Amino acid sequence: MPQNGYQQGFAANPSAIAYQKRLYPWAIAKLMPSMQRAIVGRFRSRSDADGHLLYLRQLMPQATLVVVFDLQPD
């Protein structure tokens, strides 16, 4: 999966985590009650996120999933 490189080996260095978030700005978010969201996965390109979203919608048809551009400033 594309987001695996984002998650491996960066827990010890907070600045590396911030840099990695900038490399993977597209995310799939699961919408939950009370205006909350949970990030399901992060991707480098919108097309990668859209493709993965189609697959997730087949696996979880009852979930509300959206593609978001989630680039947070440092």
Contacts in CASP RR format, 6 or more apart in sequence:
PFRMAT RR
TARGET T0000
AUTHOR 0000-0000-0000
METHOD contacts of the structure
MODEL  1
MPQNGYQQGFAANPSAIAYQKRLYPWAIAKLMPSMQRAIVGRFRSRSDAD
GHLLYLRQLMPQATLVVVFDLQPD
1 52 0 8 1.000
2 24 0 8 1.000
2 42 0 8 1.000
2 43 0 8 1.000
2 44 0 8 1.000
2 48 0 8 1.000
2 52 0 8 1.000
3 24 0 8 1.000
3 41 0 8 1.000
3 42 0 8 1.000
3 43 0 8 1.000
6 20 0 8 1.000
6 21 0 8 1.000
6 23 0 8 1.000
6 24 0 8 1.000
6 42 0 8 1.000
10 16 0 8 1.000
10 17 0 8 1.000
10 20 0 8 1.000
11 17 0 8 1.000
18 74 0 8 1.000
21 42 0 8 1.000
21 70 0 8 1.000
21 71 0 8 1.000
21 72 0 8 1.000
22 71 0 8 1.000
23 44 0 8 1.000
24 42 0 8 1.000
24 43 0 8 1.000
24 44 0 8 1.000
25 42 0 8 1.000
25 44 0 8 1.000
25 69 0 8 1.000
25 70 0 8 1.000
25 71 0 8 1.000
26 42 0 8 1.000
26 43 0 8 1.000
26 44 0 8 1.000
26 45 0 8 1.000
26 46 0 8 1.000
26 48 0 8 1.000
26 49 0 8 1.000
26 67 0 8 1.000
26 68 0 8 1.000
26 69 0 8 1.000
26 70 0 8 1.000
27 39 0 8 1.000
27 40 0 8 1.000
27 41 0 8 1.000
27 42 0 8 1.000
27 43 0 8 1.000
27 49 0 8 1.000
27 67 0 8 1.000
27 68 0 8 1.000
27 69 0 8 1.000
27 70 0 8 1.000
28 39 0 8 1.000
28 40 0 8 1.000
28 41 0 8 1.000
28 43 0 8 1.000
28 49 0 8 1.000
28 52 0 8 1.000
28 53 0 8 1.000
28 56 0 8 1.000
28 65 0 8 1.000
28 66 0 8 1.000
28 67 0 8 1.000
28 68 0 8 1.000
29 37 0 8 1.000
29 38 0 8 1.000
29 39 0 8 1.000
29 40 0 8 1.000
29 65 0 8 1.000
29 66 0 8 1.000
29 67 0 8 1.000
29 68 0 8 1.000
29 70 0 8 1.000
30 37 0 8 1.000
30 38 0 8 1.000
30 40 0 8 1.000
30 63 0 8 1.000
30 64 0 8 1.000
30 65 0 8 1.000
31 37 0 8 1.000
31 64 0 8 1.000
31 65 0 8 1.000
31 66 0 8 1.000
32 38 0 8 1.000
37 68 0 8 1.000
39 70 0 8 1.000
40 56 0 8 1.000
40 65 0 8 1.000
41 52 0 8 1.000
42 70 0 8 1.000
43 49 0 8 1.000
43 52 0 8 1.000
46 67 0 8 1.000
46 69 0 8 1.000
49 67 0 8 1.000
50 67 0 8 1.000
53 65 0 8 1.000
53 66 0 8 1.000
53 67 0 8 1.000
56 63 0 8 1.000
56 65 0 8 1.000
57 63 0 8 1.000
57 65 0 8 1.000
END
